[in-house]
Amino acid sequence: MNTAEYSNEAMKTAPQELNDREKQLNAVIGLVGESAEILDVYKKILYQGHPFDKDKVIDELGDTLWYANLLINALGTTWEEVFDTNIKKLRKRYGETFDAEKSIHRTE
């Protein structure tokens, strides 16, 4: 499945009665909540002796992507625009490969 297909399918399950501003807020809150659920998986591994559960991480990551998709849609943009913007920012920051020195002494 490509990003456009995913986006279309995921948006079928989004609340349609919300306006774009409400969708944005729902998405941001959802992103934080689902990201915290991923963090909780690793907390349980580190401090409570739980075994690593890759399927649980993938499940929560999927929920995170659903909310990211909702935000992308509500902003009227695309995954591709977000990808392109992010790569341009990373190339400006690091060049072609990661450089810890450039990370420590960022100009932005």
ZIRA-V991791 format. One record per pair of residues at least 4 apart in sequence whose C-alpha atoms are under 8 Angstrom apart, sorted by the first residue. I is the first residue (numbers start at 1). J is the second residue. Records with the same first field share a line. If there is no record, write none. Layout:
I=J + J
This chain:
1=5 + 6
2=6
3=7 + 79
4=8 + 79
5=9
6=10
7=11 + 69
8=12
9=13
10=14 + 66 + 69
11=69 + 70
14=70
18=22 + 23
19=23
20=24 + 74 + 75
21=25 + 74
22=26
23=27 + 70 + 71 + 74
24=28 + 70 + 71 + 74 + 75
25=29
26=30 + 67
27=31 + 67 + 68 + 70 + 71
28=32 + 67 + 68 + 71
29=33
30=34 + 64 + 67
31=35 + 64 + 67 + 68
32=36
33=37
34=38 + 60 + 61 + 63 + 64
35=39 + 60 + 61 + 64
36=40
37=41 + 60
38=42 + 57 + 60 + 61
39=43
40=44
41=45 + 52 + 56 + 57
42=46 + 52
43=47 + 48
44=48 + 49 + 50
45=49 + 50 + 51 + 52
46=50
53=57
54=58
55=59
56=60
57=61
58=62
59=63
60=64
61=65
62=66
63=67
64=68
65=69
66=70
67=71
68=72
69=73 + 79
70=74
71=75
72=76 + 77 + 78 + 79
73=77 + 78
77=81 + 82
78=82
79=83
80=84
81=85
82=86
83=87
84=88
85=89
86=90
87=91
88=92
89=93
90=94 + 95
91=95 + 96 + 97
93=102 + 103 + 106
94=98 + 99 + 102 + 103
99=103
100=104
101=105
102=106
